Amino acid sequence: MLFKAFIASLVLYTILYIYSLLPSSTDSTDKPSPEAWESRKLEVKQVFLDSWHDYARHGWGKDVYQPVSQRGTDMGPAPLGWIIVDSLDVLQLMDCEKEFSDAKSWVQNDLDYDKFDHDVSTFETTIRMLGGLLSTYYLTDDQLFLDKAIGLAEKLSGAFDSQTGIPYASINLHTGVGIPARGGSSTAEVSTLQLEFKYLAKLTGKKSYWDQVEKVMKVLDDNHVNSGLVPIFVDPDTGMYRGELIRLGSRGDSYYEYLLKQYLQTGETVYLKMYQESYAGIKKYLLNKSYPSGLTFIGERPNGLTGPLDNKMDHLVCFAGGMFALGATDGVPISISDDIDYDQLDLAKEIGKTCYRMYHDVEATGLAPEIVVFNTDSEKKEDFYIKANDRHNLQRPETVETLYYLWKITGDEKYRNWGYEIFKNFVHYGKVPAGRGKDDEIRYTSLGDVTVNPPKLRDNMESFWLTETLKYLYLLFDDEENPKWDLNRIVLNTEAHPLPRFEMGSEFKTGWKRGGEQQKKTVENGGLLRNDFRVSSKEKGSTEEGSKDSSSGDAQLDNKLVAEAMKEKKEIPEAKEPVAKPLDEQAKEVKAKAVVEEEEEEKKSPEEMAERVAKNKEVAEKMKQENEIPSAKKVARPLDDQVREIAANELPVEAE
């Protein structure tokens, strides 16, 4: 009997011991004391320092670090200090004085762009290095960091030397020559340079920094996209979008993020309007709900807006919850805001919940994979599944980023609790076991498979583990008031580097208007009108009225999209789906007219075409003298687009 009792006690003790080693699942209703949050903030700082010190011992100055084998490598013939520069502002934030001093010394004595005779990503170098240098100057007023930022910007500016001003994907920092990518530049990458270059323009007064990134936005907007949603590739030589794939994941994500943040940084209302159109498009075309829990997720449109929705959602898309929360109040806590877009805020909360569940529902580790596919089939029992090639975890920041924004804006404690649960799982499962590498000092790595326990290790530490993931967690648990990090005074670039909001002043202006030559006017785009979506104004309470107001616009957009697609195939749409009633007749007339016009043009003789060319030139010249932009009603086809472009290029700025 005593022996059985002993065995039972031993089993119970063993179970309790094993349980104590597992990361805890935090109850979202917990309300820890301020002292507890301070302690958790310091836990994050210690994890940061463990990772930082390991890198400093075994990879100092190197651009890429492998924490399991404890080896560092460079991306080219000389180090850029990719990890060091990207981490400068978080060292400042966490009051790591010695570590910051060491990093500053490296920047001062070893960072030399001319020695880097190799190509680097224009986008990554801008958001990580230029953003890191500028944010550190903002935090410290140390001229060293501004000087280094200017030197880097001069090199990066060579990437904009394309026929359209759309930057090439890569740049050689030694030669300053841009290098195009096969398939075109990424839409997100070319439109996620603006915060950094605009702030540098404000600091230096150098207008070329401003103009080169503003021109990018004009070229993109001149594509006249419907619904505010854009394909993920753009040709730098033509300025036209390539392909039909639309998503908020890789190569699409930060295009939308920087629309909102450009508006917040400078107050340029054109970017608010573009963001509002994109938000409406996201709601209409990309949202769906999972079964059985009804989790709201953001899917993809591989074949454009007229194609089916793909239920795949990258972890990268989890940034959107933070974007919507920021857009709901412009960064002001709802407790003191008098201008709240509750529709955006509600969607932010839904996305935050979904992304938390992408962690919480992975039973083996409580860590999210790189990609999930959501289930909308009522016969399935799980809300999402994970494909074999998508099971890795790169210590990404997007979910904790969204939790940070939701906490700061709503004050709801559950977002901190969710963040702490995720943090504990990162620490528990990402810690490199003893006996691996060159020493047994504590360090953390990304994972190869989060669906097994213990997970497979992946020998890599991205710089965003330090400068984004741990930074957002530190800020999430930090109760101290720091005006330099006040969301109402700054914008965080896509690499979480703080840049101040500022007045443009007399020296800077947007310099372009929507729709190429005309704002909110008819634009020829295959005979179809530009979509004029608008999000209802921010107001407290339900947004049902605003949704009803936009229903007619939604139907009109459906007609335009279908008519445009069918025009390309020379088909006549019928008064059935997929053309939305009651505008099906309008769509049919548009298409029929376009086909007739095309057939008439094909019958023209060379003499008749020459006569039309002369007429076009005459009309364009006359309208140019009157500072008027020609439209397709006044200019003969098929050269109306050409004439409009000629006239627009030669008109004085004030005529735009």
Buried (B, 14 or more C-beta within 10 A) or exposed (E): EEEEEEEEEEEEEEEEEEEEEEBEEBEBEEEBEEEEBBEBBEBBBEBBBBBBBBBBEBBBBBBBBBBBBBBBEBBBEBBBBBBBBBBBBBBBBBEBEEBBEBBBEBBEEBBEBEBBEBBBBBBBBBBBBBBBBBBBBBBBEBEBBBEBBBBBBBBBBBBBBBEBBBBBBBBBBBBBBBBBBEEBBBBBBBBBBBBBBBBBBBBBEBEBBBBBBBBBBBBBBBBBBBBBBBBBBBBBEBBBBBBBBBBBBBBBBBBBBBBBBBBBBBBBEBBBBBBBBBBBBBBBBBBBBBBEBEBBBBBBBBEBBBBEBBBBBBBBBBBBBBBBBBBBBBBBBBEEBEEBBBBBBBBBBBBBBBBBBBBBBBEBBBBBBBBBBBBBEEEBEEBBEBEEEBBBBBBBBBBBBBBBBBBBBBEBBBBBBBBBBBBBBBBBBBBBEEEBBEEEBBBBBBBBBBBEEEBEBBBBBBBBBBBBBBBBBBBBBBEEEEEBBBBBEBBBBBBBBBBBBBEBEEEBEBBBBBBBBBEEBEBBBBBBBBBEBEBBEBBEEEBEEBBEEBEEBBBBBBBBBBBBBBBEEEEEBEEEEEBBEEBBEBBBEBBBEBBEEBEEBEEBEEEEBEEBBEBBBEBBEEBBEEEBBBBBEBBBBBBBBBBBBBBBEEBEEEBB
